[in-house]
Structures are given as C-alpha cells and as structure tokens.
Amino acid sequence: MCAKVAGCEAEVYNYESGEVGKGDFPFRENNFHVVPSKSVEELGWEGGEDNLEGDLKWYWEDFKKRGVKGKFDKDDEIMAAKA
C-alpha cells in the first residue's frame, strides 16, 4: 500500500528481524506504537473508523511538502542481508 501511495512498484521481502533489526517507516517524522486494548477495555470503546490508505496518502503528501530526504540506511542493510 505504501508503494501504491508513493506511485512505485512494491517489492516484498521476508527477512529475520532478529538478524538485522526492524526497518523504519521512512516518511513519518516519528515512530509510533499503539496498543489500545486497555483503553478499549476500560472505556468500553466500540472502535473508530480508519482508512489506512487515506492516512498513508496524507503522510506521503506531507513528507513531500516538507522536502525531507528519507533515510534508507536500515533498508539498505536489510536488502544486503537478503542477498
């Protein structure tokens, strides 16, 4: 879906993250980790609506507007380990 939003071909590779570490999400300013199970349980939340592809489009357009050059060092390391 990220490749589709960025307008390029997707290449999917499986790798052992324990060997090379985890890749980054290149066009998001910061990492995020969300496990809402406690909130859902405590608040009785029924859930919300989301649109992952729409969110990715927003992040991609924002990334391009900021003129930031992505850091793909970890991606290069993962690809080298795959070979």
N, C-alpha and C positions, 0 to 999 in steps of 0.2 A: 504494500500500500504506500509506503514511503517513496519507493521508486516511481510509482504511478503519479503521485502528487508532484514529485520533482521532474517528471517528464523524461524518465530514463528507463532502461531495461532493468528488471530485477534479476539479481544473481543471488541464489540462496546457497549457503554453505553450512554444513554442520561441523562443529569443532568442539573439542573438550575445553570448556572454560576454565577448568582447574589447571590446565597446562599453560594457557596464555592470558587468562583473566577475561573479564567481561568487556564487551565493546561499549561505546558511548552512543548516545543519541545526538548526532552531530549538529542539528540546527535548533537545539533547545539550549537556552542560556544556562540552565542549571539542571541537575539531576533531581528526580522526584521519586518518592516511593510512597505508595498509598495502600494501606490495608484497612478499609473502612469497617471491617467486621464488628469491632467493638462499638463504634458509633451506631451502626445499623441495629445491633442488639439493644444497646442502651436507650436509643431514641425511638426504636420501632419504625425506623425509616423504611419506606416502601421501595426506595430506589429512585433514581433520576433517569432522565433521558440523556443519551450521549450520541455523538456522531463522530467517531474516531477519524474517518476520512476528512470530514469538515474541519476538525481540530488540527489535523496534520497540515491541511492547506493553509490554515491561519498561521501556524508556526513557520511554515516554509516561506510564506509571503513576508512575514515579519523578519525572518532571518535575512532574506534578500534585501529588504529595505534598510536594515542596519549595516549592510555592506561587510559583514563579518566573514572572514575566511574560515571554513571549517577545519577542525583538527582531526586528521585521519591517521595519526600515528598508530593507535591501537588497531585500527582496521588493517593497516599495512602489516602489522605484527601477526594478526590473525591469519591473513592471507598467506604470509610467508610460512607459517606453521602448517597450513593446509597442504602446501606443495610437497 
